[in-house]
Amino acid sequence: MVSAIVLAGGSGSRMKSDKAKQFIEVDGKPLIYYALRTFEASVVDEIILVTRQQDIPFMREEIVKKFSFNKVRRIVAGGKERYDSVENGIKACDKRNQIIMIHDGARPFVTNAMILSSISAARRYKACTVGMPVKDTIKVVDAEGFGIDTPDRSSLYMIQTPQTFDRSVIQEAYSRMRADSKGNVTDDTMLVEKYLDQKVKVIEGSYSNIKITTPDDIPLAEAILGAM
């Protein structure tokens, strides 16, 4: 059985909006609607929705109930940092579910194919993430702004979500993180690589699986929706 944790705790600061990012409308629907719609129609058994404490009532009434997202079993408050929010989501998952998916709700264009491939890869490799090869040359830059290295582009991937794990792997990674200094944790694959020395399988995502972060992303998202 599979749990999907959907993170929806963003603010509107980088969107230059008074409205929380997950509630900004894209083509007439709140941003968070699109990811939830895909998980609702997928093989996952439950959705754990993680949002800001003050947004829980609105999320429950105006998103989950309004759009009949019946697989959303719990809505839980996030924490100060991303890893705090993910950990709260993991704790809320049904203990019987062996596979845990973690997805950023600001990525509205996750697909059923990504979900199925991620579950299959997690069962085989214990940890996986979707991603795509980078298209541009990447420079490593020092503190003074000078380029110091140019990695081989053929080995570089843009990492996306969902990131999917065997439950025992992601729980142990978080347990070890709590026993250590947290550091700068930007996604969950970093945890299993750092604390478990666990290789993470990278599987194909999509260049359309964008993260909505700034106002410039909204027209792009609407264009992607129009082409779907």
Disulfide bonds with the S-S distance in Angstrom:
none
